[in-house]
Amino acid sequence: MTFPELIQAVRNAPGNVVIPAQWGQGRASFGGLVAAMAYEAMAAVAEAGRPLRSLAVTFVGPVEPEVPVSFEAEVLREGKAVSQVFCRALQNGQVLTLAQASFGLPRESVVQVEGLPAPAFKAADACQELPFIRKLMPEFTRHIAMRWAVGGMPFSSSASRDMGGWMRFRGDGVGEEPMEVSHLLALIDAWPPATLPMLKAPAPSSSLTWTIEFVQPQPALPANGWCQYLATIEHARDGYGHIAAQCWTADGQLLAISRQTATIFG
């Protein structure tokens, strides 16, 4: 199934979704897709017209591919401007993902601060793309192109605390339609933790928690367009890495601000 087909599936029946193996990540389903599905379930119950401001996700356990998963969303509070919504992803009776979203209308304010400028990356065509190699790379990477402009590839003994570059969907049903929050959730989470390039050899790693905030209104761009991503390791020790990241459009407009706690088994 394509990414648009999976998003439509959770919109149609959030209580019974099957993620195919081609969207896998080791023994789990791709976390960015799981987060996108949780967001869609929450957006469906939030008051209409309120854009997503913040999303916090805890990956309790792996969501197994090819096994039905249920996304159960409930409104915690509807205020005059902000909706607080919670979601559980359950599979085989177990809670495997928790998500909490804040949807909010704009309000007048004298505080106006622009985001940090986008990095001066080389053009996407001049950057090395992470290839999809069956049985070696996570299955979901066949759907998303990532091109390195800063830092090292995973397991390259890099000393850099920064990692990033360009990203976009490879095609596969994603075209010139407007990019939505779900697209960005998948694109941003496609990048490996910025701690992986520091390892000398392959070792397991996964997101423990992920918080992402969206700049509203979102700049208009096609769903298959290039975006820029830059992550910085702020601290890593004892098998946990704390990583901050930002995402911009190709022309440098800020899209999202991300923070991740990653586990490292190596």
PEJO-V182586 format. One record per helix or strand. SS is the DSSP state (@ for helix, = for strand). FROM is the first residue (numbers start at 0). TO is the last residue. If there is no record, write none. Layout:
{{SS:FROM:TO} {SS:FROM:TO}}
This chain:
{{@:2:11} {=:16:16} {@:20:22} {=:23:24} {=:27:28} {@:30:44} {=:51:58} {=:68:77} {=:81:90} {=:93:103} {@:123:125} {=:127:128} {@:138:141} {=:143:149} {=:161:168} {=:177:177} {@:180:189} {@:195:197} {=:204:213} {=:221:221} {=:226:236} {=:239:248} {=:253:263}}
